[in-house]
C-alpha cells in the first residue's frame, strides 16, 4: 500500500521554511512564466517576495480557472449530524473539555434538517460530525446516508478518519467525496493542539487520504487550519500531499479548502494571523500550480472577502451555513463548532454569483456521466 508518510519523512519543517523565504524575485517571475509549475515554483508563489505579484497571479488564476471550470461556482451546505467528540482539540468548539450540551441527530431530526435544506434549494450537502466512535460510527453514517440520498444529488462527508473498507462502504452507499484536514503538518507541535483522543495520532491522520484513495472514492478534500502555524510552510506540505495523491490515485478528483480560525467556545487564539492578502496569494498560487484542483471558500470568511474572491480561482462556496447539529430546523441554539462570518442565504449568495458574471451550480455530477 502506498503511504504519504514515506514522502513526508523526507522533509524537514525548518528546511522548508528557509527554502520558501530564500526564494528570489527571479524565482517568482520564472514560476509565473512556466506552463508546468512544480512544487519549487509553488514555494516561490507563496513566498513573501511574491506579494507584489499577487495581482498578476490573480489574473492568471482567473484565466486558468475559466479554462478548466468555466464561469461556474458550485454551492453546498454543511449539515452537522453530531457535536459529540472524544478528542481534545484546542482550536475547536466541539472539544471534549468544553462543558456544553451535546447532540446527535435522530432519524426524525435528520429528515427535518434535509427537508429544510431542500426547501432552500440545496442539492449538494456536506455531512459533518465530531469524532465520537461510540456514537457516530460507520453504521450511523450508512443509516444517515440512506435517509439523505433520496433528497440530494451529491453527498460529501467530513467525519473522523476511517478504515479503507469503511470508506468503500460509504462509496457504495452513495458518498461522492470525503474531506479530511490534517489541521497542521507541523509534527512537533501537533500533539500540543491535540492532547487527547484518537486525533492525537499524527501518522494515522496523515495516512487517511491514502485509505480514502484505496477505496476508489470519487473525490478527496484536503486542507489545513490556517492560523495554527506558518501558513506558507503548512501550505507547501498540503501541496506536497496533493501532488503525491494525484500521482498515486489519479482517477480521483481533489479539492482544497482554506479554513481560517474563527471564534468558538473555549478555543485558543490564532498562533499566526493570515490576512486577506495572504489568503488571496495562497488561493491563486494553488490555481497556478494545479488548474484541475477544486478550491473552496466557506462561510468562515466575511461577506466582503467572499464578494471579491469569486473571480480569483474559487470553484465552490458554502451558503446559509449552520455549524451546530439541528441548526437549520431542530435546535438552532445548540453549540456551534465555530462562528459563521457570512450569514447570507443561498438566494443571496446565488444572486452575488450571478451579479459577478458567474453561474451558480447546485450539483457537480450525474451518475450516468460518472466514469467510476
C-alpha positions as CSV (number, residue, x, y, z in Angstrom):
1,X,0.0,0.0,0.0
2,X,1.2,3.5,-0.8
3,X,1.8,5.9,2.0
4,X,2.4,9.6,2.0
5,X,4.2,9.2,5.3
6,X,7.3,7.9,3.4
7,X,7.3,11.1,1.3
8,X,6.6,13.4,4.3
9,X,9.5,11.9,6.3
10,X,11.9,13.1,3.6
11,X,11.2,16.8,4.5
12,X,12.1,19.0,7.5
13,X,9.8,21.8,8.6
14,X,12.5,24.3,9.2
15,X,14.3,23.5,6.0
16,X,11.1,24.0,4.0
17,X,10.6,27.3,5.8
18,X,14.1,28.5,5.0
19,X,13.7,27.4,1.3
20,X,10.5,29.4,1.0
21,X,11.9,32.6,2.5
22,X,15.0,32.3,0.3
23,X,13.1,32.5,-2.9
24,X,14.0,35.4,-5.1
25,X,12.1,37.7,-7.4
26,X,13.7,35.8,-10.3
27,X,12.1,32.6,-8.9
28,X,8.7,34.2,-8.8
29,X,8.9,35.5,-12.4
30,X,10.1,32.1,-13.5
31,X,7.1,30.5,-11.7
32,X,4.7,32.9,-13.4
33,X,6.0,32.2,-16.8
34,X,6.2,28.4,-16.7
35,X,3.5,26.3,-18.3
36,X,4.1,23.4,-15.9
37,X,4.7,24.7,-12.4
38,X,6.3,22.4,-9.8
39,X,6.5,22.5,-6.1
40,X,9.5,24.7,-6.1
41,X,7.5,27.2,-8.2
42,X,4.7,26.9,-5.6
43,X,7.2,27.8,-2.9
44,X,8.1,30.9,-4.9
45,X,4.5,31.9,-5.4
46,X,3.6,31.7,-1.7
47,X,6.9,33.4,-0.6
48,X,7.0,36.9,0.9
49,X,8.8,38.1,-2.2
50,X,5.8,37.2,-4.4
51,X,3.5,39.7,-2.7
52,X,4.0,42.5,-5.3
53,X,2.9,39.9,-7.9
54,X,-0.5,39.0,-6.4
55,X,-2.4,41.0,-9.0
56,X,-0.6,39.2,-11.8
57,X,-1.2,35.9,-10.0
58,X,-4.9,36.7,-9.7
59,X,-5.2,37.5,-13.5
60,X,-3.6,34.2,-14.4
61,X,-5.6,32.3,-11.8
62,X,-8.8,33.7,-13.3
63,X,-7.9,32.6,-16.8
64,X,-6.8,29.1,-15.8
65,X,-10.0,28.6,-13.7
66,X,-12.3,29.7,-16.5
67,X,-10.4,27.4,-19.0
68,X,-10.9,24.4,-16.7
69,X,-14.2,25.1,-14.9
70,X,-15.9,27.8,-16.9
71,X,-17.6,30.6,-15.0
72,X,-19.3,28.4,-12.5
73,X,-19.4,28.3,-8.7
74,X,-20.7,25.1,-7.0
75,X,-22.9,25.7,-3.9
76,X,-23.3,23.4,-1.0
77,X,-24.5,23.4,2.6
78,X,-22.8,21.7,5.6
79,X,-25.2,19.7,7.7
80,X,-23.9,18.8,11.2
81,X,-25.2,15.5,12.4
82,X,-23.4,15.5,15.8
83,X,-21.3,17.7,18.1
84,X,-20.2,14.7,20.3
85,X,-16.5,14.3,20.3
86,X,-13.9,12.2,22.1
87,X,-10.9,14.4,21.2
88,X,-9.5,17.4,22.9
89,X,-8.6,19.9,20.2
90,X,-7.6,23.3,21.5
91,X,-9.0,25.2,18.5
92,X,-12.4,23.5,18.2
93,X,-15.8,24.3,19.8
94,X,-16.6,20.6,19.9
95,X,-13.6,19.7,22.0
96,X,-14.3,17.1,24.7
97,X,-13.2,19.5,27.5
98,X,-15.9,22.1,26.6
99,X,-18.7,21.6,29.1
100,X,-21.6,22.1,26.7
101,X,-24.8,20.4,25.6
102,X,-24.0,17.5,23.1
103,X,-26.4,16.4,20.5
104,X,-26.6,13.7,17.8
105,X,-29.5,13.9,15.4
106,X,-32.1,11.1,15.3
107,X,-33.6,9.8,12.1
108,X,-36.6,12.1,12.5
109,X,-34.3,15.1,13.1
110,X,-32.2,14.3,10.1
111,X,-35.3,14.2,7.9
112,X,-36.4,17.6,9.3
113,X,-33.0,19.1,8.5
114,X,-32.8,17.8,5.0
115,X,-36.3,18.9,4.1
116,X,-35.4,22.4,5.3
117,X,-32.2,22.4,3.2
118,X,-34.0,21.0,0.2
119,X,-36.7,23.7,0.6
120,X,-34.0,26.3,0.5
121,X,-32.8,24.9,-2.9
122,X,-29.6,23.0,-2.0
123,X,-28.7,19.8,-3.9
124,X,-25.2,19.3,-2.6
125,X,-24.8,18.5,1.1
126,X,-21.7,18.1,3.3
127,X,-22.3,15.9,6.4
128,X,-20.2,16.8,9.4
129,X,-19.7,15.3,12.8
130,X,-17.4,15.4,15.7
131,X,-15.2,12.3,16.3
132,X,-17.1,10.1,18.7
133,X,-16.7,6.5,17.5
134,X,-19.2,5.1,20.1
135,X,-22.0,7.3,18.8
136,X,-21.2,8.4,15.2
137,X,-19.7,5.4,13.6
138,X,-19.9,3.7,10.2
139,X,-23.4,2.2,10.9
140,X,-24.7,5.6,11.9
141,X,-23.2,7.2,8.7
142,X,-24.7,4.5,6.5
143,X,-28.1,5.0,8.0
144,X,-27.9,8.8,7.7
145,X,-26.9,8.4,4.0
146,X,-29.8,6.1,3.3
147,X,-32.1,8.7,4.7
148,X,-30.5,11.6,2.9
149,X,-29.8,10.1,-0.5
150,X,-33.3,10.4,-2.0
151,X,-33.1,14.2,-1.4
152,X,-29.7,15.2,-2.7
153,X,-27.7,14.7,-5.9
154,X,-24.4,15.0,-4.2
155,X,-23.3,13.8,-0.7
156,X,-19.9,14.6,0.8
157,X,-18.7,13.8,4.4
158,X,-16.3,15.3,6.9
159,X,-16.0,12.9,9.8
160,X,-13.4,11.1,11.8
161,X,-10.7,9.1,9.9
162,X,-12.0,5.6,8.9
163,X,-10.5,2.4,7.5
164,X,-10.4,1.7,3.8
165,X,-13.2,-0.9,4.0
166,X,-15.4,1.6,5.7
167,X,-14.7,4.2,3.0
168,X,-15.6,1.6,0.4
169,X,-19.0,1.1,2.2
170,X,-19.6,4.8,2.2
171,X,-18.7,4.9,-1.5
172,X,-21.1,2.1,-2.3
173,X,-23.8,3.8,-0.3
174,X,-23.6,6.9,-2.4
175,X,-21.0,9.2,-0.9
176,X,-19.2,11.3,-3.5
177,X,-16.4,12.9,-1.6
178,X,-14.6,12.8,1.7
179,X,-12.9,15.8,3.3
180,X,-10.1,15.3,5.8
181,X,-7.9,18.0,7.1
182,X,-4.5,17.4,8.7
183,X,-5.1,20.7,10.6
184,X,-1.3,21.2,10.9
185,X,1.6,19.4,9.2
186,X,3.9,20.5,11.9
187,X,4.5,17.2,13.5
188,X,6.5,18.5,16.5
189,X,3.6,20.7,17.7
190,X,0.7,18.6,16.5
191,X,0.4,16.9,19.9
192,X,0.0,20.3,21.7
193,X,-3.1,21.1,19.6
194,X,-4.4,17.5,20.1
195,X,-3.5,16.4,23.6
196,X,-6.2,13.7,23.9
197,X,-8.1,11.4,21.7
198,X,-7.5,9.3,18.6
199,X,-6.9,12.5,16.6
200,X,-3.6,12.9,18.6
201,X,-2.1,10.2,16.4
202,X,-0.4,12.3,13.7
203,X,0.6,9.4,11.4
204,X,-2.8,7.8,11.4
205,X,-4.4,11.0,10.3
206,X,-1.7,11.7,7.8
207,X,-2.3,8.4,6.0
208,X,-6.1,8.9,5.9
209,X,-6.2,10.2,2.3
210,X,-4.3,7.0,1.3
211,X,-7.1,4.9,2.8
212,X,-9.7,7.0,1.0
213,X,-7.7,6.7,-2.3
214,X,-7.7,3.0,-1.9
215,X,-11.5,2.9,-1.6
216,X,-11.9,4.4,-5.1
217,X,-13.8,7.4,-3.7
218,X,-14.7,10.0,-6.4
219,X,-13.1,13.0,-4.6
220,X,-10.8,13.7,-1.7
221,X,-10.7,17.1,0.0
222,X,-7.5,18.4,1.8
223,X,-6.7,21.5,3.8
224,X,-5.0,22.9,6.9
225,X,-6.5,25.1,9.6
226,X,-4.9,28.5,8.8
227,X,-3.7,30.2,11.9
228,X,-2.2,27.3,13.8
229,X,1.3,27.5,12.3
230,X,3.2,29.3,9.5
231,X,0.7,29.2,6.6
232,X,3.4,29.2,4.0
233,X,5.0,26.0,5.3
234,X,1.7,24.4,6.1
235,X,0.5,25.0,2.5
236,X,3.7,23.6,1.0
237,X,3.1,20.3,2.8
238,X,-0.5,20.3,1.8
239,X,0.5,20.9,-1.9
240,X,3.1,18.1,-1.5
241,X,0.3,15.8,-0.2
242,X,-1.9,16.8,-3.1
243,X,0.9,16.1,-5.6
244,X,1.5,12.7,-4.1
245,X,-2.1,11.7,-4.1
246,X,-2.7,12.8,-7.7
247,X,0.2,10.6,-8.9
248,X,-0.9,7.6,-6.9
249,X,-4.7,7.8,-7.1
250,X,-5.0,9.5,-10.5
251,X,-8.7,8.5,-11.1
252,X,-9.7,10.6,-8.1
253,X,-10.7,14.3,-8.1
254,X,-9.3,16.7,-5.5
255,X,-10.3,19.8,-3.7
256,X,-8.5,22.2,-1.3
257,X,-10.3,24.2,1.4
258,X,-8.9,27.3,3.2
259,X,-10.4,27.4,6.7
260,X,-9.1,30.3,8.8
261,X,-9.5,30.1,12.5
262,X,-12.8,31.6,13.8
263,X,-14.1,32.3,17.3
264,X,-15.7,29.4,19.1
265,X,-16.5,28.1,22.6
266,X,-13.3,27.6,24.6
267,X,-10.8,27.8,21.8
268,X,-7.3,29.3,21.6
269,X,-6.4,32.5,19.7
270,X,-4.7,32.1,16.3
271,X,-1.0,31.5,16.6
272,X,-0.4,33.1,13.2
273,X,-2.6,35.8,11.6
274,X,-3.4,35.0,8.0
275,X,-4.6,38.2,6.3
276,X,-7.0,38.5,3.4
277,X,-4.0,39.4,1.2
278,X,-2.2,36.2,2.4
279,X,-5.2,34.1,1.6
280,X,-5.6,35.6,-1.9
281,X,-1.9,34.9,-2.5
282,X,-2.3,31.3,-1.3
283,X,-5.5,30.6,-3.3
284,X,-4.1,31.9,-6.6
285,X,-0.8,30.1,-6.0
286,X,-2.7,26.8,-5.8
287,X,-4.5,27.5,-9.0
288,X,-1.3,28.3,-10.8
289,X,0.2,25.1,-9.5
290,X,-2.8,23.0,-10.4
291,X,-5.5,24.0,-12.8
292,X,-7.6,20.9,-12.1
293,X,-7.9,21.1,-8.3
294,X,-11.2,22.5,-6.9
295,X,-10.8,25.4,-4.5
296,X,-13.4,26.0,-1.8
297,X,-14.2,29.1,0.4
298,X,-16.6,28.6,3.3
299,X,-18.8,31.0,5.3
300,X,-16.0,31.3,7.8
301,X,-14.9,34.2,5.5
302,X,-16.5,37.6,5.6
303,X,-19.1,38.9,3.2
304,X,-16.6,41.4,1.9
305,X,-13.9,38.8,1.2
306,X,-16.4,36.4,-0.5
307,X,-17.8,39.2,-2.6
308,X,-14.4,39.8,-4.2
309,X,-12.9,36.3,-4.3
310,X,-15.2,34.7,-6.9
311,X,-13.1,35.6,-10.0
312,X,-9.8,34.6,-8.3
313,X,-9.9,30.8,-8.7
314,X,-12.7,29.6,-6.4
315,X,-14.9,26.8,-7.7
316,X,-17.2,26.1,-4.7
317,X,-18.7,28.0,-1.8
318,X,-21.0,27.2,1.1
319,X,-24.0,29.3,1.8
320,X,-26.5,29.8,4.6
321,X,-24.4,27.6,6.8
322,X,-25.2,26.4,10.3
323,X,-22.4,24.7,12.3
324,X,-24.5,23.1,15.0
325,X,-26.5,19.8,14.9
326,X,-30.1,20.7,14.1
327,X,-29.2,24.3,13.3
328,X,-31.5,24.6,10.3
329,X,-34.7,23.3,11.8
330,X,-34.4,21.3,15.0
331,X,-32.3,23.1,17.6
332,X,-31.0,26.5,16.4
333,X,-29.3,27.3,19.7
334,X,-27.1,24.2,20.2
335,X,-23.4,24.5,20.3
336,X,-21.7,25.7,17.1
337,X,-18.3,24.4,16.0
338,X,-17.3,28.0,15.1
339,X,-18.9,31.3,14.4
340,X,-20.2,31.9,10.9
341,X,-19.0,35.2,9.3
342,X,-21.0,35.3,6.1
343,X,-24.6,34.7,7.2
344,X,-26.3,35.3,3.8
345,X,-28.9,32.9,2.4
346,X,-28.5,30.6,-0.6
347,X,-30.5,33.0,-2.7
348,X,-28.4,36.0,-1.6
349,X,-25.1,34.1,-2.5
350,X,-26.7,32.9,-5.8
351,X,-27.5,36.5,-6.7
352,X,-24.0,37.6,-5.8
353,X,-22.5,34.9,-8.1
354,X,-24.9,35.9,-10.9
355,X,-24.2,39.6,-10.5
356,X,-20.4,38.7,-10.7
357,X,-21.0,37.2,-14.1
358,X,-20.8,33.6,-12.9
359,X,-23.3,30.8,-12.8
360,X,-24.3,29.1,-9.5
361,X,-24.3,25.3,-9.7
362,X,-26.2,23.2,-7.3
363,X,-24.6,19.8,-8.1
364,X,-21.4,18.9,-9.9
365,X,-22.1,15.4,-11.4
366,X,-24.6,13.0,-12.7
367,X,-24.3,9.2,-12.1
368,X,-24.9,8.4,-15.7
369,X,-21.9,10.5,-16.7
370,X,-19.6,9.3,-13.9
371,X,-16.5,7.4,-15.1
372,X,-16.5,5.3,-11.9
